[in-house]
Amino acid sequence: MLNLLVVDDEMVILQGIVKILREGKTPFTRIEGATDADEANSLMSHFSPDLIVTDINMPGKNGLEWIAEVKDQD
């Protein structure tokens, strides 16, 4: 059972990626989407992703900064 988290600030892109992955033959049993680092952090309080795909250029905290924080939290 693999979990995937997709983070992108552009809703159309986020919805498209999540839809393609959910309809495709992927090993992921649960795929969640978030529009920014804060929403992703909130999701991660009850959802433990095995893989995170994130946009780099996002308002507020960019994807690289957020990944560094997530990595530090283990």
Backbone as a ProteinNet text record, in pm:
[ID]
protein_1_A
[PRIMARY]
MLNLLVVDDEMVILQGIVKILREGKTPFTRIEGATDADEANSLMSHFSPDLIVTDINMPGKNGLEWIAEVKDQD
[TERTIARY]
84.4	0	89.5	90	172.9	86.2	132.6	63.1	144.9	77.6	142.5	79.7	163	116.4	169.2	78.6	114.2	83.6	182.7	165.6	192.6	93.5	107.4	9.3	56.1	-30.1	-129.8	-111.4	-206.7	-307.8	-431.6	-536	-560	-561.8	-588.3	-479.3	-355	-244	-251.2	-275.2	-286.3	-396.5	-514.4	-626.2	-595.2	-529.3	-494	-396.4	-293.4	-193.8	-258.3	-336.5	-402.3	-497.8	-573.1	-667.9	-594.9	-490.7	-413.7	-356.6	-303.1	-244.3	-349.4	-463.9	-570.6	-628.8	-638	-695.4	-592.2	-466.3	-360.5	-329.9	-251	-210.1	-82.2	-99.9	13.9	9.1	119.4	119.7	60.5	13.5	-36.7	-181.9	-209.4	-345.4	-419.3	-343	-404.6	-321.7	-388.6	-323.4	-396.8	-323.9	-382.5	-313.8	-383.1	-328.7	-339.5	-242.9	-243.5	-199.4	-252.3	-221.9	-105.6	-57.3	59.7	120.5	231.4	302.8	218.3	141.3	58.2	-48.4	-115.1	-215.9	-151.7	-33.5	37.8	74.4	120.6	153.2	29.9	-81.2	-206.6	-245.1	-233.2	-262.2	-171.1	-44.8	53	33.4	-51.5	-79.8	-158.2	-228.1	-304.8	-280.7	-192.7	-163.6	-12.3	39.4	184	224.3	270.6	303.9	435.4	439.5	563.4	644.8	575.7	639.5	568.4	647.8	593.2	642.9	549.5	582.5	537	631.3	596.1	646.5	569.2	609.8	721.3	816.1	921.9	877.6	821.8	781.9	638.6	626.6	495	502.5	391.3	392.7	413.4	468	495.9	622.8	607.6	721.7	734.5	852.8	868.1	888.3	877.7	883.9	1013.3	1126	1255.5	1266.7	1219.8	1220.6	1131.4	1014.3	920.1	974.2	1032.9	1090.1	1200.9	1283.1	1389.7	1329.5	1219.6	1153.2	1097.4	1032	974.3	1084	1193.6	1307.7	1362.8	1372.5	1421.3	1327.6	1197.6	1099	1099.4	1169.6	1182.2	1049.6
-116.8	0	124	197.3	316.6	442.2	546.9	674.5	779.8	866.9	973	1106.1	1207.1	1343.6	1431.3	1503.9	1596.4	1737.3	1827.8	1964.9	2060.7	2141.8	2241.6	2354.6	2477.5	2592.4	2624.1	2568.7	2590.8	2476.8	2509.4	2409.4	2322.7	2381.3	2304.2	2199	2237.4	2143.1	2035	2075.3	1979	1877.1	1925.2	1835.1	1742.7	1795.7	1714.2	1603.4	1637	1536.4	1428.4	1469.7	1373.3	1283.9	1342.4	1263.8	1161	1202.6	1110.8	996.4	1028.5	923.9	829.4	884.3	799.5	706.7	754.6	673.3	580.4	610.3	529.6	405.7	321.5	199.5	230	279.2	312	223.3	212.2	130.4	202.5	326.9	404.8	371.2	340.7	309.4	434.5	535.6	660.8	776.2	869.5	986.4	1109.6	1198.5	1321.7	1441.3	1554.7	1677.1	1791.9	1884.5	2004.9	2122.8	2241.4	2359.1	2442.4	2412.6	2483.5	2403.7	2453.3	2382.7	2369.1	2471.8	2464.9	2356.5	2350.1	2246.3	2107.4	2097.4	1969.9	1926.9	2020	1987.7	1939.8	2004.9	1964.9	1822.8	1792.6	1657.3	1554	1591.5	1495.4	1463.5	1538.9	1507	1376.5	1335.4	1210.4	1124.2	1168.8	1097.7	1090.5	971.2	952.3	908.8	1003.9	968.7	892.2	800	729.6	809.6	892.1	975.2	1109.6	1216.9	1351.3	1408.5	1461.4	1533.2	1676.6	1770.9	1909.5	2006	2110.3	2223	2294.9	2352.3	2427.3	2571.4	2633.9	2774.8	2787.5	2814.8	2835.9	2959.8	3030.5	3148.1	3105.6	3195.6	3162.6	3080.7	2956.4	2864.5	2785.6	2789.2	2713.9	2565.2	2484.7	2340.1	2289.9	2351.3	2308	2336.9	2453.9	2488.1	2391.7	2364.7	2277.6	2135.5	2084	1949	1940.9	2044.8	2047.3	2038	2110	2103.1	1964.5	1906.7	1773.2	1672.1	1684	1593.4	1605.1	1727.7	1747.9	1687.7	1679.9	1623.7	1471.6	1415	1269.8	1211.7
0	0	0	-111.8	-124.4	-130.1	-64.5	-61.1	-133.6	-209.1	-284.5	-249.4	-229.5	-205.8	-318.2	-385.2	-492.1	-441.6	-453.3	-405.7	-521.8	-554.8	-661	-634.4	-648.5	-618.7	-729.3	-847.4	-956.4	-957.2	-918.4	-897.6	-1020.1	-1138.8	-1261.1	-1281.8	-1259.4	-1275	-1168.3	-1044.2	-934.6	-962.8	-999.6	-1026.9	-1144.6	-1246.5	-1362.5	-1328.4	-1252.5	-1213.7	-1128.3	-1029.5	-940.8	-1019.9	-1112.1	-1192.2	-1278.5	-1346.2	-1431	-1347.6	-1232.1	-1147.9	-1090	-1051.7	-997.3	-1103.2	-1227.7	-1334.9	-1398.8	-1379.1	-1439.4	-1357.7	-1415.2	-1344.6	-1268.4	-1147.3	-1061.5	-937.6	-868.1	-746.1	-625.1	-644.6	-531.7	-501.6	-376.6	-334.8	-287.2	-246.4	-203.2	-257.9	-323.3	-380.9	-330.8	-266.9	-213.6	-277.5	-280.2	-336.2	-238.3	-245.8	-163	-248.3	-217.2	-298.1	-244.5	-124.3	-71.7	43.6	95.7	201.8	328.6	361.3	482.5	471	355.9	334.8	334.7	276.1	275	416.1	498.2	638.2	712.3	687.9	752.4	711	582.2	533.2	597.3	611.7	662.8	810.4	878.7	1018.6	1031.1	922.9	925.4	801.5	712.8	589.2	574.5	569.2	562.5	421.3	339	201.2	190.3	97.4	65.3	-35.8	-113.3	-214.2	-218.9	-233.1	-247.3	-379.2	-457.9	-580.6	-557.7	-565	-535.8	-641.7	-660.1	-742.2	-665.8	-737.2	-670.2	-647.7	-749.1	-739.6	-690	-560.1	-500.1	-412.8	-396.8	-308.7	-163.6	-87	52.9	60.6	91.5	104	-25	-86.9	-210.9	-181.5	-285.6	-269.7	-209.7	-245.8	-192.1	-42.4	-0.1	142.6	220.7	164.9	234.3	246.5	139.2	143.4	247.7	257.3	358.3	498	523.6	654.2	681.5	581.1	595.9	625.5	555.5	573.3	716.3	768.8	904.4	1009.6	976.8	1069.6	1066.1	968.8	950.1	907.4
[MASK]
++++++++++++++++++++++++++++++++++++++++++++++++++++++++++++++++++++++++++

